[in-house]
Amino acid sequence: MQDPRVPPGARDRFETLYLACYPAVHRYALRRTDSVDDVADVIAETFLTAWRRLDDVPEGDATLLWLYGAARRVLANHRRGQSRRTALASRLRDELAAGQETAPAPQTEAVRTAFATLAPADREVLALACWEELTGPQIATVLGCSSTAARLRLHRARKRLARLLDTTDEVPMMATLRGENR
């Protein structure tokens, strides 16, 4: 059945152009990229452009030249995007490195160790309260439970953490968990 959105003959023309030009576009992309995934992306984007602009694709020998031009622009966009991602990753690494302390205080390490031994449900409710600084009703929304249940879970998780740390004073313990005692 013919798709009413596709002009008559467009599918056949595209399939013919794809079968005839795929090997050349593949070689073009392969010679200019570093990974197989990038090659696949360039080919897919090039032929997607050809499909979208099928009326602009010339006939005959000029078809391959038009596809090379499209692939060239796809590669340029790919390289710009890769450059932006690399710069962003570098900035994030620098920011994260600047925010890290070389040796955490012994109390901080004790809290981290105790926190890691808690059950996942306890870690999650404590993290929501301490790291994301959510209120009881907000925690309830995230966990999909009532506010009362969220407050009870948080209370019990704090008690379990305090027992692991052999302390009853929750204020410094929670401040350490939040990272305030670095």
Salt bridges, closest charged atoms under 4 A:
ASP3 OD2 - ARG5 NH2 3.02
ASP38 OD1 - HIS78 NE2 3.39
ASP56 OD2 - ARG53 NE 3.04
GLU59 OE2 - ARG13 NE 2.90
ASP122 OD1 - ARG160 NH1 2.94
GLU170 OE2 - LYS159 NZ 3.90
GLU180 OE2 - ARG178 NE 2.86
